[in-house]
Amino acid sequence: MMKVGHANINEQQAELAFSTQSVIFDKLYAANTTINYKRGRVRSHVLKLLKPGSLILELNSGTGEDALFFAAKGHHVHATDISTGMQEQLKQKVVEYAMTDLVSTEINSYTQLGQLKNRGPYDHIFSNFAGLNCTDELEKVLASFDELLKPGGTVTLVILPKFCLWEILMLLKGKFRTAFRRLFAGKGSKAHIEGVYFKCWYYNPSFIERYLKDNFDVLGLEGLCTIVPPSYIEGFAEKYPCLYNFLKKQEDKLKTSWPWKFIGDYYIISLKKRN
């Protein structure tokens, strides 16, 4: 019982943090070169899995940048989030860009997908940029996928692993807490947005594979911001454009290779439900 209460409190704090940030979220990140690189990588990965006119369930959809992107490609997206503020921003965009026929919304926690009003079934389930790292009950989220997906349906998750090469390199700057925060975050690592604190947990690809192995097969795994510096190293791309472009080329070559696919700031993992 204590775990449920703990999870609910953390979700409430995360909801407050992201709702508070929602009105400035796009302004903060829209022009960030590395974030745009990350979005491009994730979207390219997902597009390879989608059939024309796919029905997508998006978890932690935020302000809807990805939902609108996939809708513009002719796909139908049911965009869900626990943050009322993020959902409000998304709804405004859906109207502004005349996407009401392609994008629907629902406030719902991904730990309670059994309570979704729109249950699909879906062709694809998608979660971007570590939204799923905000729960210590990821196994509960994963257990919901089988029922929500069509036979042969696919899943793409973008997750923070327990080891990040760039964070370990922070030892060279004496930032010991940053360097080891993932490795020693068994009870959760503190994060804060707009002055609101909540916890994050880290999951290696083996965790996802273990909980989905009975009904899913892994389609692909690639590291994201393994060689390219993470977006929190601000201004890198602008200060060193030639080096940044070189690092991008190296990551594009090595993203699916060992050990690079395991040690990025994130990893992208896709799985397919067996027929």
C-alpha angles and dihedrals in degrees: 000000000000091000092055092051091047092050092050092051092050091049090051091052092047090048091052092047096050094040089054091050096042096090092057100028098102093044090052097051112018095089097040107121096208094047089052088050090051093048091050092051094049094045093049089051093051096044090061089062100046126095118211112286095010121178109232129194108206119198121204089007095176116190090346104253092140094039091055092045093055092042089055086057090057100262126130114236129194100198116201132183139157091224113093090196094054091047091052091054090048093050091053091052093048090057094041093053094039093241099136092118093054106033125055126177138212133175105229139137115242087225087064102046089139086074095055112130092207103054098171116180089239135208093213139015116206135187121174137196102010100299087142090058088074092078135064088203099070090136088065090054093048092049089061096059100079094059094046098049131077117237106280091021120145140225130206120189128180108205140173110239127214094253126049119179094208092053092050088053087061085080086079088064093045093251096140096162092055092044095055104027094106097043093053100036099107092133093037134280119251118247130175137198124183089352094304116121127213136151135259130198129201128227131190121217089255089067092057093044093048095053095044101037096103095063107012139065123207112248100180146348127193137166119242120205092002095131098007108076114253119256092254088070087081123211096007095126092048095046096045108025096160093049091045092053090048091052090049091055091050092049092048088055097045104031094108096038130097125289096008096065090060105043107052128114083258138003128215114219127182128189136181126220113234117245 
